[in-house]
Amino acid sequence: MHFTALENDIVLLRPITKEDVSEMLAAGSYPEIWPYLSTNIEQESDVHNFVNKALFAKSQQKEFPYAIVDKISGEIIGSTRFMDIDDNHKRLEIGHTWITPAFWRTAINTNCKYLLLQYCFEVLGLQRVQIKTDQENIRSQKAIERIGAIKEGVMRNHMIRKDGTPRHTVMYSIILEQWPVVKRQLENLIKKY
């Protein structure tokens, strides 16, 4: 699969580079971002680790990490990625998404998901896009459901959290046949901002 930068008037999703470390540190240095994610960004070494792991996974063609850039300010305000890429079965996952708190409940995440899903279904011709989250992350579940993803179930003890406790994972998906409805729903949400 071929991946590229994606953008509209609100947001630019562009490939992460090593030069993004300082902006990602500024965007990610809020503890409220990280409780349910498998990583933390507290200091510069954390960002270097985050970026290096993302670029390594990209080099292995397992993931494609994006920096989320606010088009108004031109600043990096978060990150997302395509992951669990499977060419044979025409599917992937959108995940590892985080956004600096100042942009929570704004048009940013909705526009990101619109661009990513549109690319998946209309350019890559995928059959399935999945999104998963921690069962305890109610805010994320509501956001995923709001865009029209279907809850498929809960995978019990699916992962180990940073603190060593087991994590139940809620799995969602959007499939190709569902995309026209989800697309209209996302476009209607975007118009409301």
Backbone as JSON Lines, residues from 0, in Angstrom:
{"i":0,"aa":"M","n":[0.84,-1.18,0.0],"ca":[0.0,0.0,0.0],"c":[0.89,1.24,0.0]}
{"i":1,"aa":"H","n":[0.42,2.24,-0.67],"ca":[1.15,3.51,-0.74],"c":[0.44,4.54,0.14]}
{"i":2,"aa":"F","n":[1.2,5.18,1.01],"ca":[0.64,6.19,1.91],"c":[1.25,7.54,1.6]}
{"i":3,"aa":"T","n":[0.49,8.58,1.85],"ca":[0.92,9.94,1.52],"c":[0.36,10.91,2.55]}
{"i":4,"aa":"A","n":[0.79,12.17,2.48],"ca":[0.22,13.21,3.33],"c":[-1.23,13.43,2.92]}
{"i":5,"aa":"L","n":[-2.05,13.82,3.91],"ca":[-3.48,14.07,3.68],"c":[-3.81,15.42,4.29]}
{"i":6,"aa":"E","n":[-4.68,16.2,3.64],"ca":[-5.02,17.5,4.22],"c":[-6.33,18.03,3.69]}
{"i":7,"aa":"N","n":[-6.88,18.93,4.49],"ca":[-8.02,19.75,4.07],"c":[-7.8,21.15,4.65]}
{"i":8,"aa":"D","n":[-8.83,21.95,4.76],"ca":[-8.66,23.32,5.27],"c":[-8.37,23.38,6.76]}
{"i":9,"aa":"I","n":[-8.66,22.3,7.49],"ca":[-8.55,22.29,8.95],"c":[-7.26,21.67,9.43]}
{"i":10,"aa":"V","n":[-6.86,20.56,8.8],"ca":[-5.76,19.77,9.34],"c":[-4.88,19.21,8.22]}
{"i":11,"aa":"L","n":[-3.61,19.05,8.55],"ca":[-2.64,18.39,7.67],"c":[-2.12,17.17,8.42]}
{"i":12,"aa":"L","n":[-2.2,16.02,7.78],"ca":[-1.58,14.8,8.31],"c":[-0.37,14.54,7.42]}
{"i":13,"aa":"R","n":[0.81,14.69,8.01],"ca":[2.01,14.48,7.21],"c":[2.92,13.48,7.92]}
{"i":14,"aa":"P","n":[3.75,12.76,7.16],"ca":[4.61,11.76,7.77],"c":[5.49,12.37,8.87]}
{"i":15,"aa":"I","n":[5.62,11.65,9.97],"ca":[6.5,12.06,11.07],"c":[7.95,12.02,10.59]}
{"i":16,"aa":"T","n":[8.74,12.99,11.05],"ca":[10.18,12.99,10.79],"c":[10.93,13.2,12.11]}
{"i":17,"aa":"K","n":[12.21,12.97,12.09],"ca":[13.03,13.17,13.3],"c":[13.06,14.64,13.72]}
{"i":18,"aa":"E","n":[12.79,15.53,12.78],"ca":[12.8,16.96,13.07],"c":[11.57,17.41,13.88]}
{"i":19,"aa":"D","n":[10.63,16.52,14.09],"ca":[9.39,16.87,14.78],"c":[9.48,16.77,16.3]}
{"i":20,"aa":"V","n":[10.62,16.38,16.83],"ca":[10.73,16.07,18.26],"c":[10.32,17.23,19.16]}
{"i":21,"aa":"S","n":[10.85,18.42,18.93],"ca":[10.56,19.52,19.86],"c":[9.08,19.92,19.82]}
{"i":22,"aa":"E","n":[8.48,19.95,18.63],"ca":[7.05,20.29,18.55],"c":[6.18,19.2,19.17]}
{"i":23,"aa":"M","n":[6.58,17.94,19.0],"ca":[5.81,16.85,19.61],"c":[5.93,16.87,21.12]}
{"i":24,"aa":"L","n":[7.09,17.27,21.62],"ca":[7.26,17.38,23.07],"c":[6.31,18.45,23.62]}
{"i":25,"aa":"A","n":[6.24,19.58,22.94],"ca":[5.34,20.66,23.38],"c":[3.87,20.2,23.31]}
{"i":26,"aa":"A","n":[3.5,19.52,22.24],"ca":[2.11,19.08,22.07],"c":[1.74,17.96,23.04]}
{"i":27,"aa":"G","n":[2.71,17.11,23.36],"ca":[2.4,15.92,24.13],"c":[2.71,15.98,25.61]}
{"i":28,"aa":"S","n":[3.16,17.11,26.1],"ca":[3.58,17.18,27.5],"c":[2.43,17.51,28.45]}
{"i":29,"aa":"Y","n":[1.32,16.82,28.27],"ca":[0.14,16.96,29.13],"c":[-0.23,15.57,29.66]}
{"i":30,"aa":"P","n":[-0.1,15.34,30.95],"ca":[-0.35,14.0,31.51],"c":[-1.73,13.44,31.18]}
{"i":31,"aa":"E","n":[-2.72,14.3,30.99],"ca":[-4.08,13.81,30.73],"c":[-4.21,13.1,29.39]}
{"i":32,"aa":"I","n":[-3.23,13.24,28.5],"ca":[-3.26,12.55,27.21],"c":[-3.01,11.05,27.38]}
{"i":33,"aa":"W","n":[-2.16,10.67,28.32],"ca":[-1.51,9.36,28.3],"c":[-2.07,8.22,29.15]}
{"i":34,"aa":"P","n":[-3.06,8.41,29.99],"ca":[-3.48,7.3,30.86],"c":[-3.82,6.0,30.13]}
{"i":35,"aa":"Y","n":[-4.41,6.09,28.95],"ca":[-4.87,4.88,28.27],"c":[-3.99,4.47,27.1]}
{"i":36,"aa":"L","n":[-2.92,5.19,26.85],"ca":[-2.03,4.85,25.75],"c":[-0.82,4.07,26.27]}
{"i":37,"aa":"S","n":[-0.16,3.38,25.36],"ca":[0.94,2.5,25.76],"c":[2.26,3.24,25.94]}
{"i":38,"aa":"T","n":[2.26,4.53,25.76],"ca":[3.47,5.32,25.89],"c":[3.18,6.58,26.7]}
{"i":39,"aa":"N","n":[4.21,7.33,27.01],"ca":[4.1,8.63,27.67],"c":[5.04,9.59,26.97]}
{"i":40,"aa":"I","n":[4.71,10.85,26.97],"ca":[5.66,11.87,26.55],"c":[5.78,12.86,27.7]}
{"i":41,"aa":"E","n":[6.88,12.76,28.43],"ca":[7.14,13.66,29.54],"c":[8.4,14.47,29.33]}
{"i":42,"aa":"Q","n":[9.34,13.91,28.59],"ca":[10.62,14.58,28.37],"c":[11.11,14.28,26.96]}
{"i":43,"aa":"E","n":[12.17,14.97,26.55],"ca":[12.65,14.85,25.18],"c":[13.03,13.42,24.81]}
{"i":44,"aa":"S","n":[13.6,12.67,25.74],"ca":[13.97,11.28,25.42],"c":[12.74,10.43,25.1]}
{"i":45,"aa":"D","n":[11.59,10.74,25.73],"ca":[10.35,10.01,25.43],"c":[9.92,10.26,23.98]}
{"i":46,"aa":"V","n":[10.07,11.51,23.53],"ca":[9.67,11.84,22.16],"c":[10.62,11.17,21.17]}
{"i":47,"aa":"H","n":[11.92,11.22,21.47],"ca":[12.88,10.53,20.59],"c":[12.51,9.05,20.46]}
{"i":48,"aa":"N","n":[12.18,8.43,21.59],"ca":[11.79,7.02,21.59],"c":[10.52,6.81,20.76]}
{"i":49,"aa":"F","n":[9.52,7.67,20.96],"ca":[8.25,7.59,20.23],"c":[8.5,7.71,18.73]}
{"i":50,"aa":"V","n":[9.26,8.72,18.32],"ca":[9.53,8.95,16.9],"c":[10.37,7.82,16.31]}
{"i":51,"aa":"N","n":[11.41,7.39,17.01],"ca":[12.27,6.31,16.5],"c":[11.49,5.01,16.31]}
{"i":52,"aa":"K","n":[10.65,4.67,17.28],"ca":[9.83,3.46,17.15],"c":[8.87,3.59,15.97]}
{"i":53,"aa":"A","n":[8.27,4.75,15.82],"ca":[7.34,4.97,14.72],"c":[8.05,4.86,13.37]}
{"i":54,"aa":"L","n":[9.23,5.45,13.27],"ca":[9.97,5.39,12.0],"c":[10.49,3.99,11.71]}
{"i":55,"aa":"F","n":[10.84,3.25,12.76],"ca":[11.27,1.86,12.55],"c":[10.1,1.02,12.03]}
{"i":56,"aa":"A","n":[8.93,1.16,12.64],"ca":[7.74,0.41,12.19],"c":[7.39,0.79,10.75]}
{"i":57,"aa":"K","n":[7.59,2.08,10.42],"ca":[7.36,2.52,9.04],"c":[8.34,1.84,8.09]}
{"i":58,"aa":"S","n":[9.61,1.76,8.48],"ca":[10.63,1.13,7.63],"c":[10.33,-0.35,7.4]}
{"i":59,"aa":"Q","n":[9.65,-0.96,8.36],"ca":[9.26,-2.38,8.25],"c":[7.92,-2.54,7.51]}
{"i":60,"aa":"Q","n":[7.34,-1.42,7.09],"ca":[6.05,-1.37,6.39],"c":[4.92,-1.96,7.24]}
{"i":61,"aa":"K","n":[5.06,-1.83,8.56],"ca":[4.03,-2.3,9.49],"c":[3.1,-1.17,9.9]}
{"i":62,"aa":"E","n":[3.62,0.05,9.85],"ca":[2.84,1.22,10.27],"c":[3.2,2.4,9.38]}
{"i":63,"aa":"F","n":[2.33,3.41,9.39],"ca":[2.62,4.68,8.73],"c":[2.2,5.79,9.68]}
{"i":64,"aa":"P","n":[3.16,6.39,10.39],"ca":[2.85,7.41,11.4],"c":[2.75,8.82,10.81]}
{"i":65,"aa":"Y","n":[1.74,9.54,11.32],"ca":[1.5,10.91,10.89],"c":[1.68,11.88,12.06]}
{"i":66,"aa":"A","n":[2.17,13.06,11.75],"ca":[2.06,14.21,12.64],"c":[0.76,14.9,12.28]}
{"i":67,"aa":"I","n":[0.0,15.3,13.3],"ca":[-1.23,16.06,13.08],"c":[-0.87,17.54,13.21]}
{"i":68,"aa":"V","n":[-1.1,18.3,12.14],"ca":[-0.73,19.71,12.1],"c":[-2.0,20.56,11.97]}
{"i":69,"aa":"D","n":[-2.18,21.49,12.89],"ca":[-3.28,22.46,12.81],"c":[-2.98,23.42,11.66]}
{"i":70,"aa":"K","n":[-3.88,23.51,10.69],"ca":[-3.62,24.34,9.52],"c":[-3.59,25.83,9.86]}
{"i":71,"aa":"I","n":[-4.29,26.25,10.91],"ca":[-4.31,27.67,11.25],"c":[-2.97,28.12,11.83]}
{"i":72,"aa":"S","n":[-2.47,27.38,12.8],"ca":[-1.21,27.77,13.46],"c":[0.02,27.19,12.76]}
{"i":73,"aa":"G","n":[-0.16,26.11,12.02],"ca":[0.97,25.43,11.41],"c":[1.76,24.57,12.38]}
{"i":74,"aa":"E","n":[1.24,24.38,13.6],"ca":[1.96,23.64,14.64],"c":[1.48,22.2,14.72]}
{"i":75,"aa":"I","n":[2.41,21.32,15.1],"ca":[2.05,19.93,15.38],"c":[1.25,19.91,16.67]}
{"i":76,"aa":"I","n":[0.1,19.22,16.62],"ca":[-0.76,19.17,17.8],"c":[-1.08,17.73,18.21]}
{"i":77,"aa":"G","n":[-0.43,16.76,17.58],"ca":[-0.66,15.38,17.95],"c":[-0.11,14.42,16.92]}
{"i":78,"aa":"S","n":[-0.58,13.19,17.0],"ca":[-0.1,12.15,16.09],"c":[-1.17,11.07,15.93]}
{"i":79,"aa":"T","n":[-1.15,10.39,14.81],"ca":[-1.99,9.23,14.54],"c":[-1.24,8.35,13.56]}
{"i":80,"aa":"R","n":[-1.75,7.16,13.33],"ca":[-1.06,6.31,12.37],"c":[-1.95,5.21,11.83]}
{"i":81,"aa":"F","n":[-1.54,4.73,10.66],"ca":[-2.05,3.48,10.13],"c":[-1.18,2.39,10.72]}
{"i":82,"aa":"M","n":[-1.78,1.31,11.19],"ca":[-1.01,0.22,11.78],"c":[-1.69,-1.11,11.48]}
{"i":83,"aa":"D","n":[-1.02,-2.2,11.84],"ca":[-1.55,-3.55,11.53],"c":[-1.99,-3.62,10.07]}
{"i":84,"aa":"I","n":[-1.11,-3.14,9.2],"ca":[-1.4,-3.06,7.77],"c":[-1.34,-4.47,7.17]}
{"i":85,"aa":"D","n":[-2.4,-4.87,6.48],"ca":[-2.48,-6.2,5.88],"c":[-2.96,-6.07,4.44]}
{"i":86,"aa":"D","n":[-1.98,-6.09,3.5],"ca":[-2.29,-5.97,2.07],"c":[-3.17,-7.11,1.59]}
{"i":87,"aa":"N","n":[-2.85,-8.32,2.02],"ca":[-3.56,-9.5,1.52],"c":[-5.05,-9.46,1.82]}
{"i":88,"aa":"H","n":[-5.4,-8.98,2.99],"ca":[-6.8,-8.98,3.39],"c":[-7.43,-7.58,3.3]}
{"i":89,"aa":"K","n":[-6.69,-6.63,2.72],"ca":[-7.18,-5.27,2.48],"c":[-7.77,-4.65,3.75]}
{"i":90,"aa":"R","n":[-6.95,-4.6,4.79],"ca":[-7.4,-4.01,6.05],"c":[-6.23,-3.36,6.77]}
{"i":91,"aa":"L","n":[-6.57,-2.47,7.69],"ca":[-5.6,-1.87,8.58],"c":[-6.32,-1.29,9.78]}
{"i":92,"aa":"E","n":[-5.53,-0.75,10.68],"ca":[-6.08,-0.12,11.87],"c":[-5.64,1.34,11.91]}
{"i":93,"aa":"I","n":[-6.53,2.21,12.37],"ca":[-6.16,3.59,12.69],"c":[-5.98,3.62,14.19]}
{"i":94,"aa":"G","n":[-4.81,4.05,14.63],"ca":[-4.58,4.03,16.07],"c":[-3.42,4.88,16.5]}
{"i":95,"aa":"H","n":[-3.07,4.69,17.75],"ca":[-1.99,5.45,18.4],"c":[-2.25,6.94,18.28]}
{"i":96,"aa":"T","n":[-3.54,7.31,18.31],"ca":[-3.93,8.7,18.11],"c":[-3.91,9.46,19.43]}
{"i":97,"aa":"W","n":[-3.26,10.6,19.41],"ca":[-3.32,11.52,20.55],"c":[-3.29,12.96,20.02]}
{"i":98,"aa":"I","n":[-3.99,13.81,20.76],"ca":[-4.08,15.23,20.39],"c":[-3.91,16.05,21.66]}
{"i":99,"aa":"T","n":[-3.2,17.15,21.55],"ca":[-3.01,18.02,22.71],"c":[-4.37,18.51,23.22]}
{"i":100,"aa":"P","n":[-4.56,18.59,24.53],"ca":[-5.89,18.87,25.1],"c":[-6.57,20.15,24.6]}
{"i":101,"aa":"A","n":[-5.82,21.15,24.21],"ca":[-6.44,22.39,23.72],"c":[-7.3,22.13,22.48]}
{"i":102,"aa":"F","n":[-7.09,21.02,21.8],"ca":[-7.83,20.71,20.58],"c":[-8.83,19.56,20.77]}
{"i":103,"aa":"W","n":[-9.02,19.11,22.01],"ca":[-10.07,18.13,22.27],"c":[-11.41,18.8,22.03]}
{"i":104,"aa":"R","n":[-12.36,18.04,21.54],"ca":[-13.73,18.52,21.27],"c":[-13.75,19.68,20.26]}
{"i":105,"aa":"T","n":[-12.8,19.63,19.33],"ca":[-12.8,20.59,18.22],"c":[-12.98,19.79,16.93]}
{"i":106,"aa":"A","n":[-12.88,20.45,15.82],"ca":[-13.04,19.8,14.51],"c":[-11.83,18.95,14.11]}
{"i":107,"aa":"I","n":[-10.75,19.02,14.86],"ca":[-9.5,18.36,14.46],"c":[-9.66,16.85,14.31]}
{"i":108,"aa":"N","n":[-10.08,16.15,15.35],"ca":[-10.14,14.69,15.29],"c":[-11.14,14.21,14.25]}
{"i":109,"aa":"T","n":[-12.27,14.86,14.14],"ca":[-13.27,14.47,13.13],"c":[-12.68,14.61,11.73]}
{"i":110,"aa":"N","n":[-11.98,15.71,11.48],"ca":[-11.35,15.91,10.17],"c":[-10.24,14.89,9.92]}
{"i":111,"aa":"C","n":[-9.47,14.57,10.95],"ca":[-8.43,13.54,10.8],"c":[-9.05,12.21,10.38]}
{"i":112,"aa":"K","n":[-10.08,11.8,11.12],"ca":[-10.7,10.5,10.82],"c":[-11.33,10.52,9.42]}
{"i":113,"aa":"Y","n":[-11.92,11.63,9.04],"ca":[-12.5,11.73,7.7],"c":[-11.42,11.53,6.63]}
{"i":114,"aa":"L","n":[-10.32,12.24,6.76],"ca":[-9.24,12.12,5.77],"c":[-8.66,10.71,5.72]}
{"i":115,"aa":"L","n":[-8.43,10.13,6.89],"ca":[-7.85,8.79,6.96],"c":[-8.79,7.75,6.36]}
{"i":116,"aa":"L","n":[-10.05,7.79,6.76],"ca":[-11.02,6.81,6.26],"c":[-11.29,6.99,4.77]}
{"i":117,"aa":"Q","n":[-11.39,8.22,4.33],"ca":[-11.6,8.47,2.9],"c":[-10.44,7.89,2.09]}
{"i":118,"aa":"Y","n":[-9.22,8.07,2.56],"ca":[-8.06,7.52,1.86],"c":[-8.11,5.99,1.85]}
{"i":119,"aa":"C","n":[-8.46,5.42,3.01],"ca":[-8.52,3.95,3.11],"c":[-9.5,3.35,2.13]}
{"i":120,"aa":"F","n":[-10.7,3.89,2.08],"ca":[-11.75,3.27,1.28],"c":[-11.78,3.75,-0.17]}
{"i":121,"aa":"E","n":[-11.46,5.01,-0.42],"ca":[-11.6,5.55,-1.77],"c":[-10.31,5.52,-2.58]}
{"i":122,"aa":"V","n":[-9.17,5.46,-1.92],"ca":[-7.9,5.41,-2.65],"c":[-7.28,4.01,-2.55]}
{"i":123,"aa":"L","n":[-7.17,3.5,-1.33],"ca":[-6.53,2.19,-1.13],"c":[-7.47,1.03,-1.43]}
{"i":124,"aa":"G","n":[-8.78,1.28,-1.45],"ca":[-9.73,0.21,-1.74],"c":[-9.8,-0.85,-0.66]}
{"i":125,"aa":"L","n":[-9.67,-0.44,0.61],"ca":[-9.69,-1.4,1.69],"c":[-11.09,-1.95,1.94]}
{"i":126,"aa":"Q","n":[-11.13,-3.11,2.59],"ca":[-12.39,-3.75,2.97],"c":[-12.78,-3.44,4.41]}
{"i":127,"aa":"R","n":[-11.76,-3.14,5.24],"ca":[-12.02,-2.98,6.67],"c":[-10.99,-2.04,7.29]}
{"i":128,"aa":"V","n":[-11.47,-1.17,8.17],"ca":[-10.61,-0.34,9.0],"c":[-11.07,-0.56,10.44]}
{"i":129,"aa":"Q","n":[-10.13,-0.89,11.3],"ca":[-10.5,-1.09,12.7],"c":[-9.89,-0.01,13.58]}
{"i":130,"aa":"I","n":[-10.57,0.22,14.7],"ca":[-10.1,1.16,15.71],"c":[-10.38,0.5,17.05]}
{"i":131,"aa":"K","n":[-9.39,0.53,17.95],"ca":[-9.61,-0.09,19.25],"c":[-9.18,0.86,20.36]}
{"i":132,"aa":"T","n":[-9.73,0.61,21.56],"ca":[-9.4,1.46,22.7],"c":[-9.55,0.68,23.99]}
{"i":133,"aa":"D","n":[-8.98,1.21,25.04],"ca":[-9.09,0.63,26.37],"c":[-10.55,0.68,26.82]}
{"i":134,"aa":"Q","n":[-11.03,-0.4,27.43],"ca":[-12.41,-0.44,27.91],"c":[-12.7,0.66,28.93]}
{"i":135,"aa":"E","n":[-11.68,1.11,29.63],"ca":[-11.88,2.17,30.62],"c":[-11.88,3.58,30.0]}
{"i":136,"aa":"N","n":[-11.5,3.68,28.74],"ca":[-11.42,4.98,28.07],"c":[-12.77,5.33,27.43]}
{"i":137,"aa":"I","n":[-13.68,5.78,28.26],"ca":[-15.04,6.09,27.82],"c":[-15.06,7.24,26.82]}
{"i":138,"aa":"R","n":[-14.22,8.25,27.03],"ca":[-14.17,9.4,26.11],"c":[-13.81,8.94,24.7]}
{"i":139,"aa":"S","n":[-12.82,8.05,24.6],"ca":[-12.41,7.53,23.29],"c":[-13.52,6.69,22.67]}
{"i":140,"aa":"Q","n":[-14.18,5.85,23.46],"ca":[-15.27,5.03,22.92],"c":[-16.37,5.9,22.34]}
{"i":141,"aa":"K","n":[-16.73,6.97,23.06],"ca":[-17.78,7.86,22.57],"c":[-17.36,8.53,21.26]}
{"i":142,"aa":"A","n":[-16.1,8.92,21.17],"ca":[-15.6,9.57,19.95],"c":[-15.62,8.59,18.77]}
{"i":143,"aa":"I","n":[-15.24,7.35,19.02],"ca":[-15.22,6.34,17.95],"c":[-16.65,6.04,17.5]}
{"i":144,"aa":"E","n":[-17.56,5.91,18.45],"ca":[-18.96,5.63,18.1],"c":[-19.59,6.82,17.38]}
{"i":145,"aa":"R","n":[-19.17,8.02,17.74],"ca":[-19.71,9.24,17.13],"c":[-19.43,9.3,15.64]}
{"i":146,"aa":"I","n":[-18.28,8.76,15.21],"ca":[-17.96,8.8,13.78],"c":[-18.65,7.68,13.0]}
{"i":147,"aa":"G","n":[-19.31,6.76,13.7],"ca":[-20.06,5.72,13.0],"c":[-19.44,4.34,13.0]}
{"i":148,"aa":"A","n":[-18.34,4.14,13.73],"ca":[-17.75,2.81,13.81],"c":[-18.66,1.88,14.61]}
{"i":149,"aa":"I","n":[-18.67,0.62,14.24],"ca":[-19.51,-0.39,14.89],"c":[-18.68,-1.13,15.94]}
{"i":150,"aa":"K","n":[-19.23,-1.21,17.15],"ca":[-18.57,-1.95,18.22],"c":[-18.73,-3.45,17.95]}
{"i":151,"aa":"E","n":[-17.6,-4.13,17.87],"ca":[-17.62,-5.56,17.58],"c":[-17.53,-6.41,18.84]}
{"i":152,"aa":"G","n":[-16.98,-5.85,19.9],"ca":[-16.88,-6.62,21.13],"c":[-15.7,-6.19,21.97]}
{"i":153,"aa":"V","n":[-15.49,-6.94,23.05],"ca":[-14.41,-6.65,23.99],"c":[-13.47,-7.85,24.02]}
{"i":154,"aa":"M","n":[-12.19,-7.58,23.8],"ca":[-11.17,-8.62,23.91],"c":[-10.61,-8.54,25.34]}
{"i":155,"aa":"R","n":[-10.92,-9.55,26.12],"ca":[-10.54,-9.54,27.53],"c":[-9.05,-9.83,27.69]}
{"i":156,"aa":"N","n":[-8.44,-9.12,28.64],"ca":[-7.0,-9.26,28.92],"c":[-6.18,-9.23,27.62]}
{"i":157,"aa":"H","n":[-6.53,-8.33,26.75],"ca":[-5.91,-8.25,25.42],"c":[-4.5,-7.69,25.47]}
{"i":158,"aa":"M","n":[-4.24,-6.76,26.38],"ca":[-2.94,-6.1,26.45],"c":[-2.56,-5.91,27.92]}
{"i":159,"aa":"I","n":[-1.3,-5.56,28.12],"ca":[-0.82,-5.18,29.45],"c":[-0.56,-3.68,29.43]}
{"i":160,"aa":"R","n":[-1.17,-2.97,30.36],"ca":[-0.97,-1.52,30.45],"c":[0.44,-1.2,30.96]}
{"i":161,"aa":"K","n":[0.81,0.07,30.85],"ca":[2.12,0.55,31.33],"c":[2.33,0.2,32.8]}
{"i":162,"aa":"D","n":[1.24,0.22,33.58],"ca":[1.36,-0.04,35.01],"c":[1.33,-1.54,35.35]}
{"i":163,"aa":"G","n":[1.29,-2.39,34.31],"ca":[1.33,-3.83,34.51],"c":[-0.04,-4.49,34.68]}
{"i":164,"aa":"T","n":[-1.11,-3.71,34.7],"ca":[-2.44,-4.3,34.84],"c":[-2.97,-4.75,33.48]}
{"i":165,"aa":"P","n":[-3.86,-5.77,33.5],"ca":[-4.43,-6.22,32.23],"c":[-5.42,-5.21,31.67]}
{"i":166,"aa":"R","n":[-5.44,-5.09,30.36],"ca":[-6.35,-4.18,29.68],"c":[-7.33,-4.97,28.83]}
{"i":167,"aa":"H","n":[-8.61,-4.71,29.03],"ca":[-9.64,-5.2,28.11],"c":[-9.74,-4.17,26.99]}
{"i":168,"aa":"T","n":[-9.78,-4.64,25.77],"ca":[-9.8,-3.76,24.6],"c":[-11.14,-3.82,23.9]}
{"i":169,"aa":"V","n":[-11.73,-2.66,23.63],"ca":[-12.97,-2.57,22.87],"c":[-12.6,-2.4,21.4]}
{"i":170,"aa":"M","n":[-13.12,-3.31,20.56],"ca":[-12.8,-3.31,19.14],"c":[-13.98,-2.75,18.33]}
{"i":171,"aa":"Y","n":[-13.65,-1.83,17.44],"ca":[-14.61,-1.23,16.53],"c":[-14.13,-1.42,15.09]}
{"i":172,"aa":"S","n":[-15.05,-1.34,14.15],"ca":[-14.64,-1.37,12.75],"c":[-15.61,-0.58,11.88]}
{"i":173,"aa":"I","n":[-15.09,-0.22,10.73],"ca":[-15.88,0.33,9.64],"c":[-15.52,-0.51,8.43]}
{"i":174,"aa":"I","n":[-16.53,-1.01,7.72],"ca":[-16.25,-1.82,6.53],"c":[-16.67,-1.06,5.28]}
{"i":175,"aa":"L","n":[-16.17,-1.52,4.16],"ca":[-16.38,-0.82,2.89],"c":[-17.85,-0.55,2.61]}
{"i":176,"aa":"E","n":[-18.71,-1.53,2.86],"ca":[-20.13,-1.36,2.56],"c":[-20.77,-0.28,3.44]}
{"i":177,"aa":"Q","n":[-20.18,-0.02,4.57],"ca":[-20.7,0.96,5.53],"c":[-20.15,2.37,5.24]}
{"i":178,"aa":"W","n":[-19.08,2.46,4.47],"ca":[-18.39,3.73,4.28],"c":[-19.29,4.86,3.77]}
{"i":179,"aa":"P","n":[-20.19,4.66,2.78],"ca":[-21.01,5.79,2.33],"c":[-21.82,6.43,3.46]}
{"i":180,"aa":"V","n":[-22.37,5.63,4.36],"ca":[-23.14,6.16,5.48],"c":[-22.23,6.89,6.46]}
{"i":181,"aa":"V","n":[-21.09,6.27,6.78],"ca":[-20.13,6.9,7.7],"c":[-19.6,8.2,7.11]}
{"i":182,"aa":"K","n":[-19.33,8.2,5.81],"ca":[-18.84,9.4,5.15],"c":[-19.83,10.55,5.29]}
{"i":183,"aa":"R","n":[-21.11,10.28,5.03],"ca":[-22.14,11.33,5.18],"c":[-22.22,11.81,6.63]}
{"i":184,"aa":"Q","n":[-22.12,10.87,7.56],"ca":[-22.18,11.23,8.98],"c":[-21.0,12.14,9.35]}
{"i":185,"aa":"L","n":[-19.81,11.79,8.9],"ca":[-18.63,12.61,9.17],"c":[-18.76,13.99,8.52]}
{"i":186,"aa":"E","n":[-19.23,14.04,7.29],"ca":[-19.4,15.32,6.61],"c":[-20.41,16.2,7.34]}
{"i":187,"aa":"N","n":[-21.46,15.59,7.87],"ca":[-22.44,16.36,8.65],"c":[-21.82,16.89,9.96]}
{"i":188,"aa":"L","n":[-21.0,16.07,10.6],"ca":[-20.32,16.51,11.83],"c":[-19.37,17.67,11.51]}
{"i":189,"aa":"I","n":[-18.63,17.55,10.43],"ca":[-17.67,18.59,10.05],"c":[-18.39,19.92,9.79]}
{"i":190,"aa":"K","n":[-19.56,19.86,9.16],"ca":[-20.32,21.09,8.87],"c":[-20.76,21.82,10.13]}
{"i":191,"aa":"K","n":[-20.91,21.09,11.22],"ca":[-21.39,21.68,12.48],"c":[-20.33,22.55,13.16]}
{"i":192,"aa":"Y","n":[-19.05,22.36,12.8],"ca":[-17.98,23.12,13.46],"c":[-17.86,24.51,12.89]}
